[in-house]
Amino acid sequence: MPRGYLLSLAAAALLLEAVPLVIAHGDDNDGGYMDMGAHDAPRPHVHDNGSPQSYWSYPEHLGLLYMHVALEVIAWVVILPIGVMLSIARSRFNLLMQFIFLVVNAFGLLLGIVYNHKTPELYENNAHSKVGWIITWIASAWVFMALVQTYTGRSKAHSLERHPEHQMTAANMAQYQRVHDTSLPNPSRYSNDSGQGTERNSASLYGHSRSPSVESEDQQFTGPPRRYTQDDGDAFDEDAEKRAFLRNTSVDRFLSRNVARFASRRVLKLLRILYVVIERTILVQGFVAITTGTVVYGGIGRGGAVFNVLAHYIKGGIFFGYGLLTLGRWMGAFADLGWAWNMKPPKEVVGRRRAGIPSAEFTESFVIFLYGCTNVFMEHLAAWGDAWTAQDLEHVSISVMFFGGGLLGMIVESRKMRELLNTSVLASQELSQHSEAWQQPRQYGFSMNPMPGLIILLLGKMMSSHHQASMLSTMIHTQWGSMFMGFALARALTYITLYISPPTSYLPSRPPTEVITAFCLIGGGITFMVSNKDTVAALESYNLDAMFTFTVTMGFTALLMAWTTVLIAIKGWAVRKENTSLFAKHNAGALA
């Protein structure tokens, strides 16, 4: 791809991302996806049932709306996740993918602004507009920080190039090794290096030329040479590749001269921390923007109904994220923490900090415990000031169950607690007895905690039997309740399998039942979100049954899980490619 085209792409990305912000700034209303602009269209009418009109039912300019939705979904569900995976892998294609995201997102913003100018205000003061602009600024800042880090790394590389007497060639390193008895940066020998000619004073190191004497070598290294570090290798090999599409351009020269001048070490450290925080949370922010977009598009959650919609979206979103985390564990994510159904590596392998992180079951139990603590005080928000009903008490009882079950799960995960529970039998052990019968069972080496699965099983059973105002609402609640029960049963099969044969490897064991647990959690979480009162009322108004929501949700769940698996594979490919490239460059440098 020509450099001029890529440079134009990068410049267009930044300009297009700024154009919607400038246009929105010129309006008097609050900027956003769905409420910006001088709405010159006729005022919306009210439906026969008294409910206000929504964007879902508004018949004008549907093409603009569908294109806006399609571009934003492509940007935030397809392109941005790839960019995040490449960023985590420190890939050379990271910046390019981030710029492509900015371009697509900018076009989506422009279409949203045009649509708002042509349509009436159908959802005043909505949250989607505010959230959309906030995360757009955050995403733009994230890309800018990636660009700054790339060019500060380049300036570090240039600082090395200013010392020609210390160039990292094989001959210079070999001479310095013989004179000062130091070692090469990577003492291991490559597979295509036979080792012949690497002996002391061997002429093979210099091709067909005569080997210089040790005295002449001393004269060439009169000063203390700069030692090669891994950071230097990163500066040469990674940053140069990341900025490849800007290399030797006016933009490249401008950034090279000015970025490092204004970026101190403290500022760069702060930028790095912010970059990683955004990198690990930007997809969650995108999820919030998309879900608030569905609220505005459907016209739900107005007035006091916002509490019911908010509760279902938050709780369902938590189970949705829990399902993605479970799928990640099955694929091998967090294997260094012992979360991928593998034996937890010791601190000698992964370091003290990672070895000290609690197990996945402890984390699940803590989240359940925290939910129970906080939700006790939130179950009556929708009817604040009114008398408590039997349904309110039912919800509070569920929160108490989460509180107690999560607490018990954390106690089960405590090693100290296990030792105290073994006190009675260990007290009868004689000091001289060291037989195999007194050794800890092999199941002690792996966490098998049934409490998180039991709590979610009971929640699913309760919701399946929960009385609702309509038959459709009851059926939808039964659907996600049954999905949660399916999760618990599949997780029980996982524990039974691992109890019989505990993992003995640091590599992920990938029990097949965990794919089912992830599917049930993701599908159940989405159905949970759909089961709010306003969405059920909208489905009833269009004569849609519970099978419609179930089939659509299951199809979307399967597609999303497939895409998530592809994303993790892309990350693995990027890591492998960068490692291969780094090895090839160091190999070529050593054999030069």
N, C-alpha and C positions, 0 to 999 in steps of 0.2 A: 504494500500500500504506500503511495507516494507520501513523502513527508509534508508537502504543502497541503494535501488533503487532510492529513491528521491534525496539522496545526490549525487549519480552518475549523475542523471539528471541535477542537478544544476551545478555541475562541468563541465559536458559536454556542457551545454549551454554557459558558459563563455569561454571555450576553443574553441568550434566551432565558436563562434562569433569572436574570435581573429585570427583563422586560415586564413580566407579569407583576413583579413587585412595584415597578414604577407606575404601571397602569392602575393598580389597586390603590396606590398612595394618592392618586388624583381623585378618587371617589370620596364622597362624604360618608358613605356607610362604612361599616367595619368590613375590611377585606376578607375574602374567603372564597371557597369553591362554589358555594351555593347562595351567597347573599350579597355579592358585590354588584356594583354598577347602578346606573340610573334606570330602574326598571320601567321602561316605557310601555310595556305590554298592559292589556286590560287587567283590572284587579281580579283576583281569584274569586270564584264563587264557592258557596258552601253546598255540600252534598245533601241529598234529601233526608238523610238520617241526622243531620246537624253537624257532622264532622267537617272540618276544613279540608280543602283540596290539597293533595300532595303532588310532588313531582312524578310519582308513579302513575297517577291518573291524568296528568296534564298532557294534552295531545300534541302540543306545538313544539317544533324544533327538537324532535326526538333524536335525529341524527347527530346533532351536536352533543347531546347528553350521552348517547351511547359511545361516541368517539372519546369523550372525556373520560368516561368510566373505563373503557378499554385501554386507553393509553396509561392511565394511572395504575391499573392492575398490572399491565406489562412492566411498568417502571418499578413498582414496589413489590410485586410478587415474583417476577421473572429476573429482571436485570439487577436490581439491588441485591437480592440474596446471592447472586453470582459474584457481585462486587465484594460483598462481605466475606465470602469464602476465599476469594483471591487475596483480600486484605489480610485475613488471618494467616494465610499461607505465605504472605510476603512475596506475592507473585509479581513478575515484571509487567503483567497485563492489568494490574490493579487500577492504576490511574486511567487507563483507556476505558475500562468498564465503568468507572465512576463518572467519567465525562459523558459516556453514552447514556447513563442514567439521568444525568442533568438535562440532556437534550430532550429525551422522551418526556420527562416530568415537566419540563418547561412548555412543551407543546400541549400537554394535558392541561396545564394551568391556563394557557391562553384560550383553549376551547371552553374551559369552565367559565372564564370571564365573559367571553362572547355569549355563551348561553344565558348567563345571568342578566346581561344587558337586554336580551330579547324576551325574557320571561318575567312574570310578576314575582313578587316576594311571597313564596309559599311557606316558608319556615323562618320566621323572624328570630334573630339573635341565636342562631344555632351554633352548636359547639364544633361542628365539622369544619366550618370555615376557619375558626381560630386555631384548632388543632392542626389543620392542614398547612396553614402558613407558618406556624411555629416549627413543625418538623421539616418543612422545606428549608427554612433558615438553618436549622440544625444540620440537615444533610449537606447543604452548600458549605457550611463551615467545616464539616467533616472532610469534604473533598479538598478544601483549601488547606487544611492542616496536613493532609497527605502530600500535597504539593510542596509545602514548606519543609516537611521532614525529608522529602526526596532531595531538595536542593541544599539543605544543610548537610546532608550526607555527602553530597557531591563536593562541597567545599572542603570537607575533611579529606576526600580523595585527592583534591588538588594540592593540599598541604603536603602530601607525601610526594607528589610529583615534583615539588620544588627542591628535592634532595636527590640529584642524579647520581651522586656517589654511592647511594644506598639502594639502587634499583634491585628489585626482587627477581634476579635471574638465577638460574641454577649454578652458574659458574661463581658468581659473587657469594652466594650462600655457602657453596662448598669451600671456597677460599676462607671465608670468615670462620667456618666450622673448624678448619684445620689450624688456623692461627690462634683462635681464642677458645677452642675446645667447647664450642656451643653446638646445639643441635638444630636441625632443620625444623621449620614449623610443623610439618607433618612427617614424623620419622618413618611411618609405615611405607612400604614399597607398593607401587601400583601393580596390577596384575600383568600389565604388558612390559614391566621392567624386570629384566633378568637379573639385574644386580651387577652384571659385568661392567667393569670400568669405573665402579664407584669406590674402589679401594683408595687408600691414602696415596696422594701424588700420582694417581692414574691419569694418563693422557687422554683417556676416552671421554672424560668429562668435557674436554675442549675440542671434541671432534678430531681432526687430523692435525691440529696444531700442537706445538710443543708445550708441555705443562710448565707454567711459570714456577720459579723457586719460591720457597717459603719467605725468603727475605723480601722479594718483590711484592708478595702478597701483603706483608706487613706495611709496606709503604703505601699501598692502595687504601688501607684502613687506618688512617692516621687518627681519626676521631671516633668517638663511640657511636656506632651505628644505631639507628632507630630500629627497635625490635618489631617484628611483624606480629600483629594481633588479629583476632577474628573480626574485630570491628573494621579494620582496614580492608579485609577481604569483602565484608559486606558492602563497604562504600564503593569499592571497585566493581563488584560483580552484580549487586542488586540495584543500587540507585541508578547506575548507568543504564541498566536495562529498562527500569521503570520510566525513565524520562526519554526513552529512545525516540518517541515520535516528536519530541521537541528539540532534539539535539542539533546544535549548530544553527539554530534559528535566532531571530532577534529576540523573541520571547525567552528563549533559553539563555541567551547571554545577559539579558536584563535581570532575570531571576538569579542567575549565578552571581552577578555583581552585588545585588542589593539584599537578598534574603538573609544570607549569613551575617551581614553587617548589623542588622537590627535584631537578630535572634540570639540572645544570650543563652548560656547553658541552663539557667533556671527557667527561662521562658520555654525553651525546648522541652525540658522535662515536664513542665505543666501541660504543654501541647500534647506530648505523648500520652500522658494520663487521660486527658480529655478525649483524645482520639480513640483510645482503647475503650473507654466508657461508652462513647457513641457507637463504636463498632459493635459492641456486644448488646446494645439496646435499641439500635435504629430499626431493627425488624419489628420489635415490640411496638415501637412508636408508629410504624407503618400499619400494624394491625389495629391500633387504636383509631387511626385516621380512616381506615376502611370500614370499621364497624360503625363509627359515628356517621360515615357517609350512608350506610344502609338505613340508619335511623332517620336522617334527613330525607333521603329518597323515598322512604315509605311513609313519612309524615307521622311517625309514632313518637311516644314519649313527651307529649305536650302537657304542660301544667303539672298537676300532681301525679300524673301517670309516669313521670320521669323516674320516680323511685322504683317502681316495679320493673321498668325496662332496664334501669341501671343495675339493679340487683341481679337480674337474669343474665345480662351481658357480662358483668364482672365475674360472677360465679361460673358461668359457662366458659368464659375466656380462660379462667384458671385451669379448668379441666382440659380445655383445648391445648393450652401450653404444657400441661402435665403429660398429655398424650404425645406431643412432639418430643418432650424430654425422654419419655419412655422409648420412643422409636430411636432416638439418638443413642440411648444406652445399648439397645440391641445392635445397632450398627457399629458400636465400638467407641463412641464418644465417652470421654471421661474414664478411659481405661487406666490412666495413670493415677486416678483416685480410687480405683477398685470398684467403680460404679457400673462397669460393662459386663457384669456377671462373670467376673474373673477374680483370681486371687489378688489381693491388694499388694502392689509392689512396696517394698520397704523403703525407708528413707535413704538408704545407700543407693537406690536406683532412681528415685524421683525427687529426692530432696526432703528436708525436714518439713517445709511448709505444706507441701502436697500430701506428705504422709500423715500429717496431723489433721487433715480435713475429715470430718465424720463420714460415716457410711451413707449411702443413698437412702437406706431405710430410716436412719435417724433424721435425715433432712425431710423426708416425706412426713414422718411423725411430727416434726417440729412445725411444718406448714399446717398440718391438720390441727395441732394444738393452738397455733396462732389464729387460725380461722375461728376456732371455737371461742377464743378469748375476745376477739373483736366483734364477732357477729352477734353475740348476746345482746349488745347494745344497739344493734342496727335493725333488728327484726320488726320494730314498731315504727320505723321512720315514716312509712307510707301513711300511717294513721296516727301521726303524732298529736297528742292532746285528746284523742278519743279513747273510749274504753277498750281494754284488752279483750280480744276474742279468743275462742278455742284454737283457731288457726294460728294466731300469734304465739300462743303457748306451745303449740306443736313445733313451730320453727325454733323457739328458744330451746326446747328440749333437744332438738337436733344439734344445736350449737353446743349444748352441755355434753352431748355424746362425743362431739368432735374434741372438745376440751379434754375429757377424761381419756378417750381413746388415744389421742396424740400424746398425752402425758405418759400413759402406759407404754406406748411404743418407744418413747425416748428412754424410759427406764429399762426396757428390754435390751436396748442397744448399749447400755452402760456396762463396760467391762468390770468396773468396780462393783456394781450391783450383782453381776454374775459371780464374782469371787465371794461376796457376802452370802449369796444363796448356797454356795458350796461349802460354807464353813462347817456345817454339822458333820459332813462326811469326811472332810479333810482333817478335822480334829482327831479322828480315830486313826489316822495314818501314822505309822511309826517312822521315825527319822531314817531308819536303816532300810526301809522298804522303797525300792525304786523299780518295781516291776512294771510291765507294760500296762497292767490293769489300772495303774494310777495315772497314766498319761491322759491328757485331754483328748476327748473324741475329735476326730477329724472334722466333724461338722462345726466345731468351735471356730475354725479358721474362716468361716464365711457367714455373713449375716443373713438370717432367714427369719424375718419379722412379719408375722401375719396381720398385725394390727392395722396398717394402712389399708390393706385389701378388705379386711373385715368391716372397717368403718364405711368404706365406699359401697360395699355389698349391702349393708343395712340402709344406707342412704338411698340406694337404688330401689330396694324393696319398699321403703316408706314412700318414695315419690311415685312408684307404680300404683300404690294404693291410696294416694292422696286425692281427696275429693276436690273437684274443680267446678267452676261455674257452668261449663258446657262440656258436652261429650267430646268435641274436638280437642279441647284443652286437656281433658283427662287422658285421651289416647296419646297425645304428644308427650305428656309427662310419663306415661307408661313406656313409651319408646326409649327415652333417655334413661329412665330408671332401669329398664332391662339391659341396656348397653352397659351401665355401670356394674350390674350384677355379672354380666359376661366378663368384664374386666377382672372382677374379683375371682371368678372361677378359673380363668386362664392364669392369673398370678398364683393361685393355689397349685395348679399343675406345675408351674415353674419351680416352686419351692419343693414340691414332692420329688421332682426329678433331681434337683440339686442336692436334696437331703440324701438321696440314695447314692449319688455320685458327685461329691463336692468338686468344684473346679480346682485344678492343681497347676494352672498356667497363668502367667500374667496377660496372655492374649485373651480377647473377648471370646466367650463360649457361645454366644448367640443362641439361646434357647428359642425354638420356633414359637413357643406359646407367647413370647413377649411381643411378637408381631400382632397377635390377636389382642393383647392388652392395649397396645398403642391404638389400634383401630377402634376399639370400643371407647376409649377415653376421648379420642378426637371426634368421632361421630357423636358420642353422647354429649360432649361439650357444646358442639354446634347446635344440636337439637335442644339442649338446655337454653341456649340463647334465644332460639326461635319460640320457645314456649311462653314468652311474656304475654300479658293480657292484650296489649295493643296489636301485636302481630297475629295472635289467634283471631281477634276480631276482624282484622283485615282479610285473613284467609277465609273466614266465614262469609264475609261480604262478597267474595269472588267465587263462592261455592266450591272451594278447594278442600279436600279431605286430608286426613292424617297421612295417608299413603303418599301423597304428593311431597310433603316435607321429608318423609323418611327416605324415599328413593333418591331425591335430589341430594340430600345430605350424605347418604352412603356413597353415591357416585363421586361427589366432591371430595369426600374423605379419602377414597382410594386414589384419586388423581393427585391429591396433595401429598399423600405418603410416598407415592412414586416420585414426585418432583423433589421431595425432601431427600430421598435416597440418592437421587442424581446429584443434588447439591453437595452432599457429603463426599460423593465420589469425585466431583470436580475439585473439591478441596484437596483430596488425596492426590489427584493427578497433578495439581499445581505444586504441592509440596515435593512430589517426586521429581517433577521437571526442574524445579529450582535446585534441588540437591544434585541432580544429574549435571546440570549446567555448571554449578559451582565446582563439582569434581573435575569436569572436563577442562575448565579454565585453569584450575590449579595444576592439573596434570600437564596441560600444554605449557604452562609457565615453568614447571620443573624440568621439562625435557627440552626447553628452548636452547 
